[in-house]
Amino acid sequence: MRAHIAIFSASLLLIALACSLSEAVFTPPATSPPATPLPIEPATPTPVGESQAFHLEYPEGWKPVYEIFGLTPEPSYNQEFQAQEALSVGRKDMSAYCNVLVKDLAAGESLESAMRTAYQVLDNYPNSQISQATIQVNNLEAVEKVYRRPHGEPWYQVRDVWFQQGNRLIVLSCWAHPEDYQAALPEFEAILQSMRFP
């Protein structure tokens, strides 16, 4: 009987130790400074690295996604687009959100080849594309692509608008569930129309 109690006690001790170690591994230190502060406020320029590649404004009630989830802002890389995520803002309930991606073109790379690479995942969903067109935004030519795709469990309807500024691509990628997309479209359009490039 004592052996059973000793084994049971040792098992509880090991479980408690394992739980405390897993918390230590996944809990970021409270005193660590943000890797890349993103001082983003509505109606102010949005810094990207050392330069200001773009300026945008987002609607009242929207916030940077890291604030919505109570996270520390950190640099993020989008594998599909092979681009740096410079900004991610959304409604507080995340029923709609937009990402701004920034990519410097490599030698021999073009807007068209970057788009082909970014949308390779859509090859798995042959009826995903809704539209693609060249549009004008504040006297700048841009390429707009609207499509549906899964992202994790749910499906989303996405509107990507690609700008080329010299050797740099800037993509405004706005997401909502298909049933919420039309309601979010005026907000997506307001964000798009606020975009400026210094």
PyMOL commands that set and color helices and strands:
alter all, ss='L'
color gray80, all
select helices_A, chain A and resi 2-26+65-68+111-118+120-124+181-194
alter helices_A, ss='H'
color red, helices_A
select strands_A, chain A and resi 45-48+51-55+62-64+76-78+83-91+96-104+129-137+140-150+155-165+168-176
alter strands_A, ss='S'
color yellow, strands_A
deselect
rebuild
show_as cartoon
